[in-house]
Amino acid sequence: MLHTQRSISVIAEAEDGRTAFELTQKLKPNVAIFDIEMPEVNGLEVTRRVRQMVPETQVLILTMHKSLEILRQVLNAGALGFALKADNAQHLVGIIKDVAEGRRSLSPKISELMIDGVLNSAKEVGLCDGSQTLPTPREVDTIRLLASGKTSKEVAIALGVTVKTAETYRTRIMQKFNYHSISQLVLYAVRSHLIDA
């Protein structure tokens, strides 16, 4: 499909993850597209290696699986793009161009799934009734750390801030969402897949 696109040049193809990584190291393409289920080394592991060894190459993961858990794994591995094999050519090309320019880009179906998941999780724990705001990215990081049992000092180190700032984040989150205990944070984090149950 990509071979017919004038704006995209396919410079190599690989049968397995090991070869894909070797070719990416050698050719350093703007974008590398990995199937999540490649033989020998899976797409997530190849992505981690590429982001470490070939940082100039951005990664797009291609899969047939549509789930928030897989999306989380893909983003944690360092990929900027996530496309489904069922996506049409126009969507795929758009995602590739976004990733080439250093922007995160998702299949429209994954974006819808992500939005639904966030809203449903927030409503389940009383975090969002349509009038309240959702947590900011920094608040999500803080919630994840606190819910994992980290102390204020450990949160501060992980976020690269002072202990006082970490404690301020914690206080602000508790007030913003009317939480009275860490157990409420843990419940939200588990239901939102921020931490493992």
C-alpha positions, 0 to 999 in steps of 0.5 A: 500500500505504501509503495504507491504513495508518492510522498513516502519512500519505502527504503527497506522491509524486514521479516522479523524484529531482529532484522528490522532493528538492524536495518533501522540502525543501518539506514536511520529512516525518518520513520520505522513501522513495526508490527507489534507481533514480529517474529524473534523480537516483538515490535515493542522491544524493537521500539525500545531499542530503536529509541535508545540506539537510533533516536533520530528515527521515530517509530510507528506501531502497526497492529490489528489489536485495538485496546487501551492496554496495548496503546499504553504499552506502545506509548511507554515503549517510545512510539509516537504513532499507533495505527491499526491494520484495518485503517485505510490508506489515507489515515495511515499516510496521515499518521506516518507524516505526523510521526515523521514531524515528531508528533504523536498520532493515533488511528481514529478508532484508537483515539475514540477508544481512548477518549471513551476509556478516560471518560468512563474511568473518570465517571466510575470513581466520581472524578468527572460528572461532565462539569469537572476537569480531568487530571492534567498530564502532570497530575496523572504522573503524580497519581500514578506514583502516589498510587504505586506507594511512592513517598513524597520524596520518591515522587519528587525524584521521579518528577524532577521537582523538590519534595515541597513541590511534590507535596503541593501536587498531592495536596492540589490533587486531593482538593481538586477531586475531593479525595480524602485518602490515598485509597481513592487515588489507588482506585482511580489509578487501577480503573484508569490502568495507570497502575496494575491491579 
